[in-house]
Amino acid sequence: MAKIDLTSNEWTDLVFANKNKEYGAYQLRRGTGSRNFWAIIIMGIAAAVLFGGFALIKTIQDSSSKVSGEATMSTIDQSTEEEEVEVEKEEEIIYEQPKEEVEQVASSEKFTEPVIKKDDQVREDNTLRQQEDLSQSETAIGALDVKGNNEDAEVLQIKEEVKKEEPKVEEKPKEEENKIFEFVEQQASFPGGPGAMNQWLAQNIRYPAAAQENNIQGRVTVQFVVELNGSISNVVVVRGVDPNLDKEAVRVVKSMPKWTPGMQNGRPVRSKFTLPVNFKLQN
């Protein structure tokens, strides 16, 4: 293959040999070499500028990273030094335990009250001192032998602690337990209710023969007390009809089974109950 020089115009003359060179195409081909030359130059310059730009940017980034790293290391070193300085400056705090206040008392000599005892029961520290010795002594007389720490202070006294009595639990007085209530919050009741009571009375009343012979009948009103345990006591007739009927009414009420006691303030109490007992003959 023949070597082609893009910047030479020889190939143009070869192409347009024996041809009309006045035609515009010849002139256009004659300028191709110079245009190729300048194109190569411009491309080389552009490539150089582009390469140089990349190289410059990389250099700037490397230098920035280096400076930032040095600044960070410098900051770390500086903060570490500051911490070390603060540790070195920390002062040791010593806490002193507050001293207990010492009671100021004056010196005193013990005074022993005279008590008659046997010699073997008397301790040496309780021996009665002579009155002359006490009167000649400049030391104050007290309840104990004390070597004081301030003669202007008071003599040490024996402190007696008064034992606090525990509050007594008020017991329910017997009078309240024995109290019989006329009215209660919950009335005493026969086991099973009024219907069961009427049936029980009808089955257990024994009509007196004398009252039957004399055709005596009527309603006997009986009053009694229902105790705490439900038993019946204090049965009395408050309105009678005939002694025989009255007696039978008392008997049958006393023979009743235990009731449910009345309730007051949530507890069982003794309560009164009034009950009419009917006596009626069958024709």
C-alpha positions in Angstrom: 0.0 0.0 0.0 1.3 3.5 -0.9 1.9 5.8 2.0 -0.5 8.7 2.0 0.4 12.1 3.4 -2.8 13.8 4.4 -1.1 17.2 4.6 0.3 17.0 1.0 -1.5 18.3 -2.1 0.2 15.9 -4.5 -2.7 13.5 -4.5 -4.9 16.4 -5.7 -2.8 17.0 -8.8 -2.9 13.3 -9.6 -6.6 13.2 -9.3 -7.2 16.3 -11.4 -4.5 15.6 -14.1 -5.9 16.3 -17.5 -9.0 17.7 -16.0 -10.6 21.0 -15.7 -8.8 22.6 -12.7 -10.9 25.7 -12.9 -13.8 23.7 -11.4 -14.4 24.5 -7.8 -13.8 21.0 -6.7 -10.1 21.3 -7.4 -9.7 24.4 -5.2 -11.7 22.7 -2.5 -9.4 19.6 -2.6 -6.3 21.8 -2.6 -7.3 23.1 0.9 -7.8 19.7 2.4 -4.2 19.3 3.5 -4.1 22.5 5.5 -7.4 21.7 7.1 -6.1 18.3 8.1 -3.0 19.8 9.6 -4.9 22.3 11.7 -7.4 19.6 12.8 -4.5 17.4 14.1 -3.0 20.4 15.9 -6.4 21.3 17.5 -7.1 17.7 18.5 -3.7 17.4 20.1 -4.1 20.7 22.0 -7.6 19.6 23.2 -6.3 16.2 24.3 -3.4 17.9 26.1 -5.8 20.3 27.9 -8.2 17.5 28.8 -5.4 15.3 30.2 -3.9 18.2 32.1 -7.3 19.1 33.6 -7.8 15.6 34.9 -4.3 15.6 36.3 -4.8 19.0 38.0 -8.1 17.9 39.5 -6.5 14.7 40.9 -3.7 16.7 42.4 -6.1 19.1 44.1 -8.1 16.2 45.6 -5.0 14.4 46.9 -3.8 17.6 48.5 -7.2 18.3 50.0 -7.4 14.8 51.5 -3.9 15.2 52.9 -4.7 18.5 54.5 -8.0 17.2 55.9 -6.3 14.2 57.4 -3.6 16.3 59.0 -6.3 18.6 60.4 -8.2 15.6 61.9 -5.2 14.1 63.4 -4.3 17.5 64.8 -7.8 17.8 66.3 -7.6 14.4 67.9 -4.2 15.0 69.4 -5.3 18.4 70.7 -8.5 16.9 72.3 -6.4 14.1 73.8 -4.0 16.6 75.3 -6.9 18.7 76.7 -8.4 15.6 78.4 -5.0 14.7 79.8 -4.7 18.3 81.1 -8.1 18.1 82.7 -7.3 14.8 84.4 -4.1 16.3 85.8 -6.0 19.3 87.1 -8.7 17.2 88.9 -8.4 17.8 92.6 -8.8 15.1 95.2 -11.8 15.8 97.4 -11.5 14.6 100.9 -14.7 14.2 102.8 -14.4 14.7 106.5 -16.9 13.0 108.8 -18.7 15.6 110.9 -17.6 15.4 114.5 -20.2 14.4 117.0 -21.1 17.1 119.4 -20.0 16.3 122.9 -22.4 17.1 125.6 -21.0 19.8 128.0 -21.5 18.8 131.6 -20.0 19.9 134.9 -18.2 17.6 137.4 -20.4 16.1 140.1 -20.3 13.7 143.0 -23.0 11.0 143.5 -25.5 11.5 146.2 -26.7 8.2 147.7 -30.1 8.2 149.5 -30.0 6.4 152.8 -31.5 3.0 152.6 -31.4 0.3 155.3 -29.7 -2.8 154.0 -27.5 -5.6 155.2 -23.7 -5.0 154.9 -23.3 -7.8 152.3 -25.9 -6.2 150.0 -24.3 -2.8 149.9 -22.0 -2.1 146.9 -18.9 0.1 147.4 -20.1 2.7 144.8 -23.4 3.0 146.8 -21.8 3.6 150.1 -23.3 6.6 151.9 -20.9 9.5 152.2 -20.6 11.6 155.3 -22.5 14.9 155.3 -19.3 16.7 156.3 -17.4 15.4 153.3 -20.2 16.6 151.0 -20.4 20.0 152.5 -16.6 20.6 152.2 -16.5 19.5 148.6 -16.5 22.1 145.9 -17.9 19.7 143.4 -21.6 19.8 142.7 -23.8 17.0 144.1 -25.6 14.9 141.4 -27.0 11.5 140.6 -23.7 10.2 139.3 -19.9 10.6 139.8 -19.0 12.5 136.7 -15.7 14.1 135.6 -17.0 17.0 133.7 -15.6 18.9 130.7 -17.1 22.3 131.4 -17.6 23.5 134.9 -19.9 26.3 133.7 -22.3 23.7 132.3 -25.1 21.9 134.1 -24.8 18.7 136.2 -25.5 15.5 134.3 -29.0 14.3 135.0 -30.4 10.8 134.7 -33.0 10.8 131.9 -35.9 8.5 132.3 -37.7 7.5 129.2 -41.4 7.3 129.5 -42.7 4.1 127.9 -45.5 4.9 125.6 -48.5 2.8 126.2 -50.0 1.0 123.2 -53.5 2.2 122.3 -56.1 0.0 123.8 -58.6 -1.5 121.6 -61.9 -0.5 122.8 -63.9 -3.6 123.5 -67.6 -3.6 123.0 -69.3 -3.0 126.3 -71.4 -5.8 127.6 -74.3 -3.4 128.0 -74.3 -2.9 124.2 -74.2 -6.7 123.6 -77.1 -7.2 125.9 -79.1 -4.3 124.4 -82.4 -5.4 122.9 -83.3 -3.4 119.8 -86.9 -2.4 119.2 -86.2 -1.7 115.5 -83.4 -3.1 113.4 -82.1 -2.7 109.9 -82.8 -6.3 109.1 -85.7 -7.9 111.0 -85.3 -11.4 112.6 -87.1 -14.1 110.6 -88.4 -17.6 111.0 -86.4 -20.1 108.9 -88.1 -20.4 105.5 -90.1 -17.1 105.9 -93.7 -16.3 107.1 -95.3 -19.0 105.1 -93.2 -21.7 106.7 -93.9 -20.1 110.1 -97.7 -20.2 109.7 -97.5 -23.9 108.5 -95.4 -24.8 111.5 -97.8 -23.1 114.0 -100.8 -24.8 112.4 -99.1 -28.2 112.9 -97.9 -27.6 116.5 -100.7 -25.7 118.2 -102.8 -27.8 120.7 -106.2 -26.2 121.1 -107.1 -26.2 124.8 -110.1 -28.5 125.6 -111.6 -26.0 128.0 -111.6 -23.3 125.3 -113.1 -25.8 122.8 -115.9 -26.7 125.2 -116.7 -23.0 125.8 -116.3 -22.1 122.1 -113.5 -19.6 122.9 -111.4 -18.5 120.0 -109.5 -15.4 118.9 -106.0 -13.9 118.4 -103.3 -13.9 121.1 -100.5 -11.3 120.5 -97.2 -12.6 121.8 -93.9 -10.6 122.1 -90.5 -12.3 122.5 -86.8 -11.7 122.0 -84.7 -13.3 119.3 -81.2 -13.8 120.7 -77.9 -13.5 118.9 -77.9 -17.2 118.2 -81.5 -17.2 117.0 -83.1 -18.8 120.1 -86.3 -17.5 121.5 -86.5 -15.9 125.0 -88.6 -13.5 127.2 -91.9 -14.7 125.7 -94.8 -12.6 127.1 -98.5 -12.0 126.1 -99.2 -8.4 125.2 -102.8 -9.0 124.3 -104.6 -12.0 125.5 -108.0 -13.7 124.8 -108.3 -16.5 127.4 -105.9 -17.8 130.0 -105.9 -21.2 128.3 -105.3 -19.8 124.9 -102.7 -17.4 126.2 -100.8 -20.2 127.9 -100.8 -22.3 124.7 -99.6 -19.4 122.6 -96.6 -18.9 124.9 -95.8 -22.6 124.9 -95.9 -23.0 121.1 -93.7 -19.9 120.6 -91.1 -21.2 123.1 -90.9 -24.5 121.2 -90.1 -22.8 117.9 -86.8 -23.7 116.1 -84.0 -21.1 116.0 -84.6 -18.0 114.0 -82.3 -15.9 111.9 -81.3 -13.0 114.3 -81.8 -9.4 113.4 -79.0 -7.4 111.9 -77.8 -3.8 112.9 -74.8 -2.2 111.3 -73.8 -5.4 109.7 -73.7 -7.5 112.9 -76.3 -9.7 114.7 -78.2 -8.1 117.6 -80.9 -9.0 120.1 -84.2 -7.8 118.8 -87.9 -7.9 119.8 -90.5 -9.5 117.7 -94.3 -9.3 118.0 -96.3 -12.3 116.7 -100.1 -12.8 116.6 -101.2 -16.4 117.2 -104.7 -17.2 115.8 -107.0 -19.7 117.5 -110.0 -20.6 115.4 -112.5 -23.5 115.8 -113.6 -25.5 112.9 -117.4 -25.7 112.5 
